Amino acid sequence: MENSSRWTELALVTDTEDAIYETRLLRALRFGDDDYEACIYGVVPALLGHREVDPNDWPTVVGQPVDVYLDKLPLLEEHLDLPNWLAQYQPSLHRALYAHDLAEAASLEGVSAVAAELDLTEIARQLERLHRDLGDDLPAAIGHAKDLVESACKHILGEAGSGAGSRGPALVDAALRSVGRHPGQVDSSNPDAQLLKQLLGSVASQLHAVFGLRNRVGTGHGRSGEVRLDPALARLTIGTALNAVTYLLQVSDRQTTSSTEPPF
């Protein structure tokens, strides 16, 4: 930033006026001093909200054992529109930092597009709740993901006319069977039978996992103590389940509207 007013604005947003005003930063900027860049590096820790975490507090910091935490990083990301800036000027760093977020966005967008095309209003509402809570309330997001999988399966079974009374993994299996995509339905005479069973088994496992994850750490169950959760693994489980939902809804729609749907 080559403008003192931008630094002032950033100081107010991050509540770091002392770090900006009581260092050489603004003076170096005003007079074009050679140490301006060094001054920037000097204030970055304060702008990020850098603090060391007491080892006794490690389990309470986003569920992960860390010894340093950057409290103000989300503020800077939003205020500076950091992801878009990095995407334009430092694409490799953007991919390293945000590849997971981009995958999540693609998963959400895939289900959202199908829900809009098929006019599935309840699934669209669940996607909004999931997107809202994915960053700040992961247990709630897991609960929404479970509800979304159930709604998708019930929609598919409604189209097929049977099986909607099942629950949990049994509901998933019924939906898979109704569209001919259960791994147990693969014809063993098919030259690709083993591969198809692996692929469809993966789809089933992705959907089943959401129910197990919800029972373990999601909302909807009273708990007597803290449940440790690997956020990255939970988000991966949600993302893969969303991709599986998109696939099943697309298959069901093609079978409903076309008589030439291929067996796999």
C-alpha positions, 0 to 999 in steps of 0.5 A, spaced: 500 500 500 503 506 497 497 511 501 498 513 508 490 513 508 490 506 506 494 504 512 490 508 517 484 504 514 487 498 516 489 500 523 482 502 524 479 495 522 484 491 525 485 495 532 492 496 531 493 504 531 499 503 535 503 498 531 502 503 525 503 510 528 508 508 533 513 505 528 517 508 522 512 506 517 508 512 515 514 516 515 518 511 511 512 511 506 512 519 506 519 520 505 520 514 500 526 511 505 529 505 503 527 501 509 519 502 508 519 495 506 522 493 512 517 497 516 512 493 513 515 486 515 515 489 522 508 491 523 505 485 519 505 480 526 501 485 529 496 486 523 495 479 523 494 478 530 500 474 532 500 471 539 503 465 542 498 460 545 499 457 552 500 449 551 494 448 556 489 452 551 491 448 545 485 443 544 481 450 544 484 453 538 479 450 532 480 443 535 488 443 533 494 443 537 498 449 535 502 454 538 501 460 534 494 463 532 493 469 527 487 472 530 486 478 525 487 474 519 480 473 517 479 481 517 485 482 513 482 477 508 476 480 507 478 487 508 483 487 503 480 481 498 486 477 499 484 471 495 482 475 489 488 479 489 493 473 490 489 469 484 491 475 480 498 476 482 500 470 486 496 464 483 501 459 485 500 461 492 493 462 491 492 455 489 496 453 495 492 457 500 485 456 497 485 450 493 481 446 499 476 452 499 475 452 491 474 445 491 468 446 497 465 451 492 465 447 486 462 441 490 456 446 493 455 449 486 454 443 483 449 441 487 446 448 487 446 448 480 442 441 479 437 443 485 435 449 481 434 445 475 430 440 478 426 446 482 428 442 489 427 448 494 428 444 500 435 442 498 437 449 496 435 451 503 439 446 506 445 448 501 444 455 504 445 453 511 450 449 509 454 454 506 453 459 512 455 454 517 461 451 513 466 456 516 464 458 523 460 452 525 462 445 523 458 441 527 452 445 524 454 444 517 455 436 518 448 436 520 445 440 514 449 435 510 446 429 513 439 433 512 441 434 504 443 427 503 436 425 506 432 430 502 436 428 495 435 420 497 428 421 498 427 425 492 430 420 488 426 414 492 419 419 491 421 419 483 422 411 484 415 410 488 418 406 494 423 406 499 422 413 502 421 410 509 428 408 510 433 412 514 440 413 514 445 408 510 439 404 509 436 410 505 442 411 501 442 404 499 435 404 497 436 410 493 442 407 490 438 401 488 432 405 485 437 408 480 441 402 479 447 404 482 448 400 488 455 396 487 451 390 488 447 391 482 453 391 477 453 385 473 459 380 474 459 379 466 461 386 465 468 387 463 469 393 467 465 390 473 471 390 478 472 397 477 464 399 477 464 396 484 469 400 486 467 406 483 460 405 486 462 403 492 466 409 493 459 413 492 456 409 497 461 410 502 461 417 501 454 418 503 454 413 508 460 417 512 456 423 513 451 419 517 456 417 521 460 423 522 453 427 524 452 421 529 459 422 532 460 430 532 454 433 528 448 437 531 442 434 534 445 429 539 446 432 547 453 431 549 457 431 556 463 433 553 467 436 548 468 432 541 475 432 538 474 433 530 479 434 525 476 440 521 480 438 514 477 431 514 470 433 516 470 438 510 473 433 506 467 428 508 462 433 506 465 435 500 465 428 497 458 427 499 456 433 496 459 431 489 456 424 490 449 427 491 450 431 485 451 425 481 445 421 484 440 427 482 443 427 475 442 420 474 435 420 477 433 426 472 436 423 466 433 416 467 426 420 468 427 424 462 430 419 457 429 412 455 437 411 453 440 412 459 446 408 459 447 403 465 453 406 468 
